[in-house]
Amino acid sequence: MAGKESTELTARHCTPCEGGTPPLDDEETDRLLSSLNGWGREGDAIVKLFRFKNYDQTMAFVNAIAWIARRENHHPDLQVGYNVCRVAYTTHAIGGLSENDFICAAKVEALLK
């Protein structure tokens, strides 16, 4: 199931979230989170730490994430080091998690497959 759900998420595109749209409830968050390998929940965000061999690989990954963010108009918080990148998604406009966060996380995961 996890692989199928993740594949379905990568085929989707983000939709604008406006104030007044409720964030996902815990049950839906847990269901979607179970489809993402290695991602965890921290408060109102989903996060994952990615490790690489060197700076060049890390920066290539960061640039690929930037391309996804621009295309989906949904932007993560990134913390970047020499061989590590921490990616965090949340939907600030609604003060919590939306399906957009999971769509983008699945697309980030697909970069490494």
C-alpha positions as CSV (number, residue, x, y, z in Angstrom):
1,M,0.0,0.0,0.0
2,A,2.7,2.5,0.9
3,G,4.4,2.3,-2.5
4,K,1.0,2.7,-4.3
5,E,0.0,5.7,-2.2
6,S,3.3,7.4,-2.8
7,T,3.1,6.8,-6.5
8,E,-0.4,8.3,-6.6
9,L,0.9,11.3,-4.7
10,T,3.7,11.9,-7.2
11,A,1.1,12.0,-10.0
12,R,-0.9,14.8,-8.4
13,H,-0.3,18.5,-8.3
14,C,-0.7,21.0,-5.4
15,T,-3.8,23.1,-5.2
16,P,-3.9,26.5,-3.5
17,C,-4.8,26.5,0.2
18,E,-6.5,29.5,1.6
19,G,-7.1,30.6,5.2
20,G,-10.2,28.8,6.4
21,T,-9.2,25.5,4.9
22,P,-8.8,23.1,7.8
23,P,-5.5,21.2,8.2
24,L,-5.5,17.4,7.8
25,D,-6.6,15.6,10.9
26,D,-4.2,13.1,12.7
27,E,-5.8,10.1,11.1
28,E,-5.3,11.3,7.5
29,T,-1.9,12.7,8.4
30,D,-0.8,9.3,9.7
31,R,-2.2,7.5,6.7
32,L,-0.3,9.7,4.2
33,L,2.8,9.7,6.3
34,S,2.9,5.9,6.3
35,S,3.3,6.1,2.5
36,L,6.6,8.1,2.8
37,N,9.7,6.2,3.6
38,G,11.7,7.8,6.5
39,W,9.5,10.9,6.9
40,G,8.4,11.9,10.4
41,R,6.1,14.4,12.0
42,E,7.4,17.3,14.0
43,G,4.6,19.5,15.2
44,D,2.8,20.9,12.2
45,A,5.4,19.7,9.7
46,I,6.6,16.5,8.1
47,V,10.4,16.2,8.0
48,K,13.2,14.1,6.7
49,L,17.0,14.3,6.8
50,F,18.8,13.3,3.6
51,R,22.5,12.4,3.6
52,F,24.9,12.5,0.6
53,K,28.5,11.7,-0.2
54,N,29.6,15.3,-0.8
55,Y,28.6,18.9,-1.3
56,D,28.0,18.6,-5.0
57,Q,25.4,15.8,-4.5
58,T,23.7,17.8,-1.7
59,M,23.4,21.0,-3.9
60,A,22.1,19.0,-6.9
61,F,19.4,17.6,-4.6
62,V,18.6,21.1,-3.2
63,N,18.3,22.5,-6.8
64,A,16.0,19.7,-7.7
65,I,13.8,20.4,-4.7
66,A,13.8,24.1,-5.7
67,W,12.5,23.1,-9.2
68,I,9.7,21.0,-7.6
69,A,8.8,23.9,-5.3
70,R,8.5,26.3,-8.2
71,R,6.5,23.9,-10.3
72,E,4.1,23.1,-7.5
73,N,4.1,26.6,-5.9
74,H,4.7,24.9,-2.5
75,H,8.0,25.6,-0.8
76,P,9.7,23.6,2.0
77,D,12.0,24.8,4.7
78,L,15.5,23.5,4.0
79,Q,18.5,23.3,6.2
80,V,21.6,22.6,4.1
81,G,25.0,21.4,5.2
82,Y,28.0,19.9,3.4
83,N,26.5,16.5,2.9
84,V,23.1,16.8,4.5
85,C,19.8,18.4,3.8
86,R,16.8,18.6,6.2
87,V,13.5,19.0,4.4
88,A,10.4,20.2,6.2
89,Y,7.0,20.7,4.7
90,T,4.0,22.5,6.3
91,T,1.2,24.6,4.9
92,H,1.6,28.0,6.6
93,A,-1.6,29.4,5.2
94,I,-3.7,26.9,7.1
95,G,-1.4,26.5,10.1
96,G,-0.9,22.8,9.6
97,L,-0.5,20.0,7.1
98,S,-2.3,19.8,3.8
99,E,-2.2,17.2,1.1
100,N,0.2,19.5,-0.8
101,D,2.9,18.7,1.8
102,F,2.6,15.0,1.1
103,I,2.5,15.5,-2.7
104,C,5.8,17.5,-2.6
105,A,7.4,15.1,-0.1
106,A,6.5,12.2,-2.4
107,K,8.1,14.0,-5.4
108,V,11.2,14.7,-3.3
109,E,11.4,10.9,-2.5
110,A,11.0,10.1,-6.2
111,L,14.2,12.1,-6.9
112,L,16.3,9.4,-5.2
113,K,14.7,6.4,-6.8
